[in-house]
Amino acid sequence: MNRLGMLVDLSHVSKGLMEDVLAIPNVAPVIFSHTSAFALCNHYRNVQDDVLLKVKKNKGVVMVNFYTKYINCPPANITADVNYANLTQVADHIEHIRDVCGIDCVGIGGDYDGVETVPEGLEDVSKYPDLIAHLIDRGWGKTDIKKLIGDNLLRVFRDVEQVRDKMKNTLPDETTISRQLQQESSNVCRSKVFLG
């Protein structure tokens, strides 16, 4: 994927796969296009702090999701209703990721087209200025706001393209995965076609 200049998005993968991808040396930065902070809401879809440190080393970006179930759950939930969250909690997730991973590591990935419930105060994209104003009230400066709302993601795009350009003469890995491996013997996702 790096050779083709494709972004690698780890939002829907297990923690094990996150770690596996981030352990590969000399890869392009990854993104989490819509994921929040596990330390504040321990949903398996959210990113744990040890993984955030690896994202920092990779120079990737974690874009905070607004889905209430990924924002308002233990240990930092403000209500038992997983269908409720608020703008302040989203800001808490943004700041947690910034504090662990660094300002160059955080972005916004609202996921308005893929969720059923969103936080109070962030009902649609017209409310983004309210979130930004809230962060400014918390002491965020212009440079950091610009990184959050797009500059970090644009940097990742440029870095991915640079890796692609460096790999332009690299051939794809065409190693066949043996069907004899124990983990492949019962792989229902694998094609039944046998080519030799």
Phi, psi and chi 1 to 4 in degrees:
 res  aa     phi    psi   chi1   chi2   chi3   chi4
   1 MET       -  -40.2  -66.5  170.6   76.8      -
   2 ASN   -60.4  -38.7  -74.4  178.6      -      -
   3 ARG   -62.6  -28.6 -173.9  179.3   62.7   80.8
   4 LEU   -92.8   -6.7  -60.0  174.4      -      -
   5 GLY    79.0   25.1      -      -      -      -
   6 MET   -87.4  140.4  -66.6  173.9   64.9      -
   7 LEU   -73.6  138.2  -72.9  176.1      -      -
   8 VAL   -99.8  118.1  174.4      -      -      -
   9 ASP  -107.1  119.2 -174.8   -6.4      -      -
  10 LEU  -101.0   17.0  -60.5  178.1      -      -
  11 SER   -62.5  -34.9  -75.5      -      -      -
  12 HIS  -107.0   23.9  -76.2  -91.1      -      -
  13 VAL  -110.4  164.8  -55.7      -      -      -
  14 SER   -72.7  162.9   68.3      -      -      -
  15 LYS   -59.8  -38.7 -177.5 -178.8 -175.6 -146.0
  16 GLY   -59.4  -43.3      -      -      -      -
  17 LEU   -69.3  -38.1 -174.3   55.6      -      -
  18 MET   -54.1  -48.7  -67.2  174.0 -165.9      -
  19 GLU   -64.6  -41.8  -68.4  172.1  -28.5      -
  20 ASP   -60.3  -47.4  -71.8  -11.8      -      -
  21 VAL   -63.8  -44.2  169.9      -      -      -
  22 LEU   -73.8  -11.6  -69.0  165.7      -      -
  23 ALA   -86.3  -11.3      -      -      -      -
  24 ILE   -72.7  124.2  -59.3  168.9      -      -
  25 PRO   -73.5  151.8   25.2  -30.2      -      -
  26 ASN    57.4   41.1  -55.6  -44.7      -      -
  27 VAL  -103.9  161.4  -63.4      -      -      -
  28 ALA   -67.7  158.3      -      -      -      -
  29 PRO   -58.7  146.0  -22.9   32.7      -      -
  30 VAL  -102.0  166.8  -60.1      -      -      -
  31 ILE  -127.3  155.9   65.6  167.1      -      -
  32 PHE  -116.3  101.3  -70.6   77.5      -      -
  33 SER   -73.1  -20.1   62.7      -      -      -
  34 HIS  -162.2   85.4   53.8  -63.2      -      -
  35 THR  -150.5  149.1  -56.9      -      -      -
  36 SER  -118.0 -167.3  -60.8      -      -      -
  37 ALA   -93.6  119.1      -      -      -      -
  38 PHE   -61.5  -35.0 -175.1   88.6      -      -
  39 ALA   -61.6  -25.8      -      -      -      -
  40 LEU   -98.5  -26.9  -60.0 -177.3      -      -
  41 CYS  -147.1  103.9 -179.5      -      -      -
  42 ASN   -80.9   51.0   61.2    5.8      -      -
  43 HIS   -85.8  139.5 -167.7  -75.9      -      -
  44 TYR   -58.0  -23.1   71.1   91.5      -      -
  45 ARG   -73.9  -18.7  -85.8  -75.2  -47.4  -80.7
  46 ASN   -84.0  158.7  -70.2  -20.1      -      -
  47 VAL   -91.5  129.4 -176.6      -      -      -
  48 GLN   -79.7  156.1  -64.1 -175.9   23.6      -
  49 ASP   -59.8  -37.8  -73.6   -3.1      -      -
  50 ASP   -65.5  -32.5   59.0  -36.1      -      -
  51 VAL   -72.8  -38.8  174.2      -      -      -
  52 LEU   -56.1  -38.8  -73.1  173.8      -      -
  53 LEU   -64.5  -34.4  -65.4  172.5      -      -
  54 LYS   -72.5  -35.3  -66.8  172.2 -175.6  175.7
  55 VAL   -64.2  -39.0  175.0      -      -      -
  56 LYS   -59.4  -46.6  179.7  178.0 -176.5  173.7
  57 LYS   -63.3  -35.4 -176.0  177.0  178.5 -174.5
  58 ASN   -76.6  -15.6  169.5  -95.0      -      -
  59 LYS    67.5   31.9  -63.0 -175.1  171.6  130.3
  60 GLY   -86.6 -171.2      -      -      -      -
  61 VAL  -135.8  134.9  174.2      -      -      -
  62 VAL  -109.5  116.6  178.2      -      -      -
  63 MET  -102.4  119.0  -58.9  168.1   68.4      -
  64 VAL   -69.1  128.8  173.7      -      -      -
  65 ASN   -85.0  145.7 -171.2  -38.8      -      -
  66 PHE   -98.7    1.3  -64.9  173.8      -      -
  67 TYR   -59.0  126.2 -170.8   29.6      -      -
  68 THR   -56.8  -34.6   57.8      -      -      -
  69 LYS   -69.7  -17.2  -68.2  178.4 -178.2  179.4
  70 TYR  -100.6   -2.0  -57.9  159.4      -      -
  71 ILE  -110.6  -42.8  -63.9  -65.0      -      -
  72 ASN  -113.4   79.3 -175.0   48.2      -      -
  73 CYS  -145.6  167.0   64.9      -      -      -
  74 PRO   -57.3  146.5  -25.1   34.3      -      -
  75 PRO   -95.2   -5.5   33.2  -35.6      -      -
  76 ALA  -107.4   21.0      -      -      -      -
  77 ASN   -68.0  146.6   55.3  -46.8      -      -
  78 ILE  -103.1   -7.0   60.4  171.1      -      -
  79 THR  -155.4  157.8  175.2      -      -      -
  80 ALA   -76.8  -10.8      -      -      -      -
  81 ASP   -80.6  106.0 -178.1    0.8      -      -
  82 VAL   -70.6   -9.4  -65.2      -      -      -
  83 ASN   -88.7    2.9  -66.1  -45.6      -      -
  84 TYR  -120.6  136.4  177.8   83.1      -      -
  85 ALA  -155.0  171.0      -      -      -      -
  86 ASN  -137.4  169.7   63.1   38.4      -      -
  87 LEU   -56.0  -39.8 -179.9  147.6      -      -
  88 THR   -60.2  -40.1  -60.3      -      -      -
  89 GLN   -65.2  -39.3  -71.0  176.5  -74.3      -
  90 VAL   -61.3  -44.2  171.5      -      -      -
  91 ALA   -60.2  -36.6      -      -      -      -
  92 ASP   -62.8  -41.8  -67.8  -16.7      -      -
  93 HIS   -64.0  -44.6  -80.6  -97.8      -      -
  94 ILE   -58.8  -46.2  -70.2  169.0      -      -
  95 GLU   -70.6  -33.3  -72.0 -167.5  -31.0      -
  96 HIS   -64.1  -47.0 -179.7   82.3      -      -
  97 ILE   -62.1  -43.1  -68.0  168.6      -      -
  98 ARG   -59.3  -45.0  177.8 -155.6   60.0 -168.5
  99 ASP   -66.8  -34.2  -67.4  -13.3      -      -
 100 VAL   -86.6  -44.0  173.7      -      -      -
 101 CYS   -99.5  -23.7 -163.1      -      -      -
 102 GLY   107.2  156.8      -      -      -      -
 103 ILE   -63.0  -26.3 -172.3   58.3      -      -
 104 ASP   -77.9   -0.4  -65.2  -33.3      -      -
 105 CYS  -110.2   -2.1 -174.7      -      -      -
 106 VAL  -118.9  145.6   65.7      -      -      -
 107 GLY  -150.1 -175.2      -      -      -      -
 108 ILE  -115.2  127.2  -63.3  174.6      -      -
 109 GLY  -135.1   65.2      -      -      -      -
 110 GLY   -45.6  -39.2      -      -      -      -
 111 ASP    67.6   35.1 -160.7   18.9      -      -
 112 TYR   -60.3  -26.6  -75.4  114.0      -      -
 113 ASP   -88.0    0.6   66.6  -25.9      -      -
 114 GLY  -129.8    6.9      -      -      -      -
 115 VAL  -127.6  160.0  -60.9      -      -      -
 116 GLU   -93.6  -29.5  -60.4  159.0   -5.9      -
 117 THR  -133.7  139.6   54.7      -      -      -
 118 VAL  -127.3  162.1  -66.8      -      -      -
 119 PRO   -65.4  148.6  -22.5   33.9      -      -
 120 GLU   -60.6  129.9 -178.6  179.7  -54.5      -
 121 GLY    95.3   -9.3      -      -      -      -
 122 LEU  -133.4   46.9  -72.5  168.2      -      -
 123 GLU   -67.3  -25.7  -68.3   81.5    5.0      -
 124 ASP  -160.4  177.6   56.8   52.5      -      -
 125 VAL   -64.8  -18.7  -65.1      -      -      -
 126 SER   -65.3  -13.4   73.4      -      -      -
 127 LYS   -92.9   -3.6  -57.0  -67.1 -173.7  171.9
 128 TYR   -53.8  -41.7  -87.1   30.3      -      -
 129 PRO   -57.9  -31.2  -27.7   36.8      -      -
 130 ASP   -67.1  -40.2  -63.6  -20.8      -      -
 131 LEU   -63.9  -44.7  175.9   60.9      -      -
 132 ILE   -63.7  -42.7  -58.6  -49.8      -      -
 133 ALA   -61.1  -38.9      -      -      -      -
 134 HIS   -63.4  -42.5 -174.5   80.3      -      -
 135 LEU   -67.2  -38.5  -67.7  169.6      -      -
 136 ILE   -62.1  -40.8  -69.8  169.3      -      -
 137 ASP   -62.0  -26.6  -71.6  -14.9      -      -
 138 ARG   -85.0   -1.3  -72.1 -175.7  176.0 -161.9
 139 GLY   107.4    7.3      -      -      -      -
 140 TRP   -70.4  138.6  -77.1   57.4      -      -
 141 GLY   -96.3  172.1      -      -      -      -
 142 LYS   -58.6  -44.3 -178.3  177.9 -179.6  179.3
 143 THR   -62.7  -44.0  -59.5      -      -      -
 144 ASP   -67.6  -38.6  -70.0   -9.5      -      -
 145 ILE   -62.1  -44.0  -67.5  -68.8      -      -
 146 LYS   -61.3  -39.7  -72.8  177.0   67.7  176.0
 147 LYS   -62.1  -45.8  -72.8 -179.0  177.6 -171.0
 148 LEU   -60.6  -45.2  172.8   74.1      -      -
 149 ILE   -87.5    2.5   63.3  173.7      -      -
 150 GLY   168.0  -32.1      -      -      -      -
 151 ASP   -61.6  -36.2  -78.2   -4.1      -      -
 152 ASN   -64.0  -44.0  -74.1  -21.1      -      -
 153 LEU   -66.8  -40.1 -176.1   59.1      -      -
 154 LEU   -62.1  -38.0  -67.8  172.6      -      -
 155 ARG   -62.1  -42.6  174.6 -168.8   45.3   79.7
 156 VAL   -62.4  -43.2  167.5      -      -      -
 157 PHE   -55.1  -47.3  -83.1  120.4      -      -
 158 ARG   -63.7  -42.5  -73.2 -171.8  -60.9  -88.8
 159 ASP   -65.1  -39.5  -68.4   -9.5      -      -
 160 VAL   -63.0  -41.9  166.6      -      -      -
 161 GLU   -65.0  -36.3  -71.1  173.2  -16.9      -
 162 GLN   -65.0  -42.1  -72.8  176.4   -4.8      -
 163 VAL   -63.3  -43.2  170.3      -      -      -
 164 ARG   -55.8  -47.0  175.1 -154.5   60.3 -156.0
 165 ASP   -64.1  -36.6  -65.8  -13.5      -      -
 166 LYS   -68.6  -27.6  -71.9  178.5 -174.1  173.7
 167 MET   -98.0   12.1  -64.3 -178.9   76.3      -
 168 LYS   -60.4  -24.5   68.0 -178.4  174.9 -173.8
 169 ASN  -100.9    8.3  -65.5  -39.3      -      -
 170 THR   -86.7  127.4  -56.4      -      -      -
 171 LEU   -78.9  153.9  -64.6  174.5      -      -
 172 PRO   -68.0  152.2   21.7  -29.2      -      -
 173 ASP   -77.6  116.5 -178.3   -4.6      -      -
 174 GLU  -113.3   27.5  -65.1 -175.9    5.0      -
 175 THR   -63.5  128.6  -55.8      -      -      -
 176 THR   -79.6  133.9  -59.5      -      -      -
 177 ILE   -86.1  118.4  -61.0  172.8      -      -
 178 SER   -62.8  135.8  172.9      -      -      -
 179 ARG   -72.5  -12.6  -69.2  177.2 -178.6  -86.1
 180 GLN   -79.6  -14.9  -52.5  -49.6  -45.4      -
 181 LEU   -64.2  140.0  -65.3  172.6      -      -
 182 GLN   -55.3  -44.0 -177.2  177.8    3.3      -
 183 GLN   -70.9  -15.2   64.3  -93.1   31.1      -
 184 GLU   -94.6  -17.6  -73.9  -61.1  -49.3      -
 185 SER   -64.0  -28.5   63.0      -      -      -
 186 SER  -118.1   23.2   61.1      -      -      -
 187 ASN   -75.0  104.3 -176.0  -12.5      -      -
 188 VAL   -75.4  -12.5  -64.0      -      -      -
 189 CYS   -84.8  -11.0  -65.0      -      -      -
 190 ARG   -85.3  140.4 -171.6  166.3 -179.5  155.0
 191 SER   -63.1  145.7  170.5      -      -      -
 192 LYS   -84.0   -5.5  -60.5  -63.5 -178.8 -166.3
 193 VAL   -70.2  129.4  176.9      -      -      -
 194 PHE  -113.6  122.1 -175.0   69.2      -      -
 195 LEU  -102.5   15.5  -60.0  175.0      -      -
 196 GLY   136.7      -      -      -      -      -
